[in-house]
Amino acid sequence: MSGPPCDQHVRTGSEYREALRDGRRIWVVGEGMIEDVTVHPATRAMVDEYVAWYDRHFDADWQDVVMTPPGRPGGRMPWAFVLPRSSQDLRGMGRCYSATTFLSAGNITHTPAYGNLIALGVLDAVRQRDTAPEQLAHAAAYRDAIARTGRFLTFCAGAATIGQRLHADPGERVALRIVRETDGGLVLSGKVGMHTSPVYAEDVYVGSHSGVDRGPHRASFVVPVNAPGVTIVCRKPSARHSNPFVAPLSSRYDELDGQMWLEDVFIPWERVFLTEASPEPVASWLFWHQLYCWLAKAEFTLGLALACTHAMGLKEHEPTIEYLVDLIIDVQTVRSCQTAAELDPELTAEGYCVPGRAHVAAGSIAMQKARQRMAEILRTLPGSSLVVAPSDKDLTAPEVAAGLEESFGGGGYTALQRAALLQLAADHVSSALDGRESAFELHANGGLPAWRGRIRRYFDRYNELANGVVRSLSLDMPEIDLNSIREIPLAPRRQVTPPGSTPLNCCWA
């Protein structure tokens, strides 16, 4: 493994692995307390994948994808930690995200690259709030530290757990509460709801839904996973076959969403960031990255459909080709939205490029509408062979090996080759991992209603188009002002109703 061609230190996979042995308290449902996530069967495979993510920066075959070009001002560095200042930067970052997320079929959604975008969003949100110079300095220093060290940060909107939101006392229906304030920072207790990959991250950004106010501002926090008083409680691992041949994706890519519990946890002022009550300003770049993960799953689905079409002898079958065309349209629609977002960016006050949010919103809506149909097509296309495909062990069993070779071999494929492809397809769209991903992403960020609200707000051509039409008439017409259409709260939230109470806002996932 050669070193990356840049002047700055780039973290290695072994350095990341060792950093996880930091005394963290991790409880996984069904497994109990995990002493070392790098070796436990429920978490080891994902640790290995994150190790590979870091080590890809040292792989000559990957460096032109994951590293900025030679001769870039400031030296060559990982795209994962760039501060985007141009469309060219966004395009380079997007190509990196696309290539690296495709490897896991879009199942690894939170990486250190995502953490850099969280820190960038915090920096921008603090800048918009314009509270105090030290706030901006702290946010900038933290973002720089993420880039310098490769430290892994993940995101939590900060919403309370269901038990807290249904508390009889309205004053207790928040995720966090201040236990005390010191010269050095705040001491917090409480529980924050579901977020992704806390087992594998080193820091969690707890966003503005946590309910902690500081004057007219909402406080948000960066909490180290191994801080004294922190416990991570994660969902059960996705059910999967013990044989990786039968579970080629779910045996490797389970991010383990979880809650974070805090008991008298000290947060220094340098990690307390004042924002607004909505987490949206922090998420501007995150939605773009998220859409790349959704697109990776869609492109992997298309790739599997194409491969299965060939393997099942259907490449001349017109109904099957029509299925493929439907998948191509879905994929190309979203990729075009991403290209438009990068070529038509917005600029922050500090000159950072935000991918065009109306384009990202349109792509997100298109993808959420298409995702279930795409999975259905891939389940349909191979026919019943998807259900009964054998494992590699079956194909070597003397009792059935010859018969299975007759049943699944032929047409240029051995039974083992065709079975491997079918098992991959089944794991992609018919496994517990796929069920988790579908359930999570269908309500991610508020689901389709919230995305419709976002595009309603981000779209900025209401007056331009309406007045352009009326000016084509040979009459004097009133000037049209439709800006009120955009003036809605971002990300409307579901409501829960504690017994005997008025409705209470629910979570932003």
SULZIMO-V146467 format. One record per pair of residues at least 4 apart in sequence whose C-alpha atoms are under 7 Angstrom apart, sorted by the first residue. I is the first residue (numbers start at 1). J is the second residue. If there is no record, write none. Layout:
I:J
I:J
This chain:
1:58
1:59
2:58
2:59
3:58
4:57
4:58
5:76
6:75
6:76
6:77
7:75
11:15
11:54
11:149
11:150
12:16
12:54
12:55
13:17
13:51
13:52
13:54
13:55
14:18
14:51
15:19
16:20
16:51
17:38
17:51
21:36
22:226
23:226
24:225
24:226
25:230
25:231
25:232
26:33
26:34
26:199
26:231
26:232
26:233
27:32
27:33
27:34
27:232
27:233
27:234
28:32
28:33
28:233
28:234
28:235
28:236
29:234
29:235
29:236
30:236
34:40
36:40
37:43
37:44
38:43
38:44
38:47
39:44
40:44
42:237
43:47
44:48
45:49
45:252
46:50
46:252
46:253
46:254
46:255
47:51
47:200
48:52
49:53
50:54
51:55
52:56
55:59
56:62
57:62
57:63
57:66
57:67
58:63
59:63
62:66
63:67
64:69
65:96
66:78
66:79
66:96
67:76
67:77
67:78
67:79
68:76
68:77
68:78
68:79
69:76
70:76
71:75
71:76
72:76
78:82
79:92
79:93
79:96
80:93
80:113
80:116
81:113
81:116
81:147
83:352
84:89
84:90
84:352
84:353
85:89
85:351
85:352
85:353
86:90
86:353
87:91
87:342
87:343
87:345
88:92
89:93
90:94
90:342
91:95
91:342
92:96
93:97
94:98
95:99
96:100
97:101
97:292
98:102
98:292
98:296
99:103
101:105
101:106
101:108
101:293
101:296
102:106
102:296
102:297
102:300
104:108
104:253
105:296
105:297
105:300
106:293
106:294
106:296
106:297
107:253
108:253
108:255
109:290
109:293
110:114
110:154
110:197
111:115
111:152
112:116
112:150
112:151
112:152
112:153
113:117
114:118
114:286
115:119
115:152
115:153
115:154
116:120
116:143
116:146
116:147
117:121
117:285
117:286
118:122
118:155
118:282
118:286
119:123
119:143
120:124
120:143
121:125
121:281
121:282
121:283
121:284
121:285
122:126
122:139
122:282
123:127
123:136
123:139
123:140
124:128
125:129
125:275
125:281
125:282
126:130
126:135
126:136
126:273
126:274
126:275
127:136
129:275
131:135
133:137
134:138
135:139
135:273
136:140
137:141
138:142
138:270
139:143
140:144
141:145
142:146
143:147
144:148
145:149
146:150
146:151
151:202
152:201
152:202
152:203
153:201
153:202
153:203
153:204
153:205
154:197
154:198
154:201
154:203
154:204
154:205
155:195
155:204
155:205
155:206
156:195
156:204
156:205
156:206
156:207
157:206
157:207
157:208
157:209
157:279
157:508
157:509
158:175
158:192
158:193
158:206
158:207
158:208
158:209
158:210
159:175
159:192
159:193
159:209
159:210
159:507
159:508
160:164
160:165
160:174
160:175
160:191
160:192
160:193
160:210
161:165
161:175
161:191
161:192
161:193
162:166
163:167
164:172
164:173
164:174
164:175
165:173
165:174
166:173
166:498
167:172
167:173
167:498
168:498
169:173
174:210
174:211
175:190
175:191
175:192
175:210
175:211
176:188
176:189
176:190
176:191
176:210
176:211
176:212
177:188
177:189
177:190
177:212
178:186
178:187
178:188
178:189
179:187
179:188
179:189
179:264
180:186
180:187
181:185
181:186
181:187
182:186
184:268
184:269
185:266
185:267
185:268
185:269
186:266
186:267
186:268
187:264
187:265
187:266
187:267
188:262
188:263
188:264
188:265
188:266
189:262
189:263
189:264
189:265
190:261
190:262
190:263
191:260
191:261
191:262
192:259
192:260
192:261
193:259
193:260
194:257
194:258
194:259
195:257
195:258
195:259
196:255
196:256
196:257
196:258
197:201
197:255
197:256
197:257
198:204
198:257
198:258
202:224
202:225
203:222
203:223
203:224
203:225
204:222
204:223
204:224
204:225
205:221
205:222
205:223
206:220
206:221
206:222
207:220
207:221
207:279
208:218
208:219
208:220
208:276
208:277
208:278
208:279
209:277
212:218
212:219
213:217
213:218
213:219
214:218
214:219
217:274
217:275
217:276
218:274
218:275
218:276
218:277
219:272
219:273
219:274
219:275
220:272
220:273
220:274
220:275
221:271
221:272
221:273
222:271
222:272
223:267
225:230
226:230
228:265
229:262
229:263
229:264
229:265
230:260
230:261
230:262
230:263
230:265
231:260
231:261
231:262
232:258
232:259
232:260
232:261
233:258
233:259
233:260
234:256
234:257
234:258
234:259
235:256
235:257
235:258
237:254
237:256
238:254
238:432
238:433
239:432
240:247
240:250
240:251
241:246
241:247
243:247
244:248
244:251
245:391
245:392
245:420
246:391
246:423
247:251
247:427
248:424
248:427
249:253
249:427
249:428
250:254
250:427
250:433
267:271
268:272
279:283
280:284
283:287
284:354
285:289
285:354
285:355
286:290
287:291
288:292
288:355
288:360
289:293
290:294
291:295
291:364
292:296
293:297
294:298
295:299
295:331
295:334
296:300
297:301
298:302
298:331
299:303
299:331
300:304
301:305
301:378
302:306
302:327
303:307
304:308
304:425
305:309
305:378
306:310
307:311
308:312
308:382
309:313
309:314
309:315
310:314
310:315
311:418
312:382
314:320
317:321
318:322
319:323
320:324
320:381
321:325
322:326
323:327
323:377
324:328
325:329
326:330
327:331
327:374
328:332
329:333
330:334
330:370
331:335
332:336
333:337
334:338
334:363
334:366
334:367
335:339
336:340
337:341
337:359
337:360
337:362
337:363
338:342
338:359
338:360
339:343
340:344
340:359
341:345
341:355
341:356
341:357
341:359
341:360
342:355
342:356
344:356
345:353
345:354
345:355
345:356
346:353
346:354
346:355
346:356
347:351
347:352
347:353
347:354
348:352
348:353
356:360
357:361
357:458
358:362
358:455
358:458
358:459
359:363
360:364
361:365
361:451
361:454
361:455
362:366
362:455
363:367
364:368
365:369
365:448
365:451
366:370
367:371
368:442
370:374
371:375
372:376
373:377
374:378
375:379
375:429
376:380
377:381
379:429
382:386
384:388
385:389
386:422
386:426
389:419
389:422
389:423
390:394
390:395
390:419
391:395
391:419
392:396
392:416
393:397
394:400
394:401
395:401
395:404
395:416
396:401
397:401
400:404
401:405
402:406
403:407
404:408
404:415
405:409
405:415
408:415
408:418
409:413
409:414
409:415
410:414
413:417
413:418
414:418
415:419
416:420
417:421
418:422
419:423
420:424
421:425
422:426
423:427
424:428
425:429
426:430
426:431
427:431
428:434
429:434
430:434
431:435
432:436
433:437
434:438
435:439
436:440
437:441
438:442
440:444
442:447
443:447
444:509
445:508
445:509
446:450
446:491
446:493
446:508
446:509
447:451
448:452
449:453
450:454
450:491
450:492
451:455
452:456
453:457
453:490
453:491
454:458
454:490
454:491
455:459
456:486
457:486
457:487
461:465
462:466
462:482
463:467
463:480
463:481
463:482
464:468
465:469
466:470
466:480
467:471
467:479
467:480
468:472
470:477
483:487
493:505
493:506
493:507
493:508
494:505
494:506
494:507
495:503
495:504
495:505
495:506
496:503
496:504
496:505
496:506
497:501
497:502
497:503
497:504
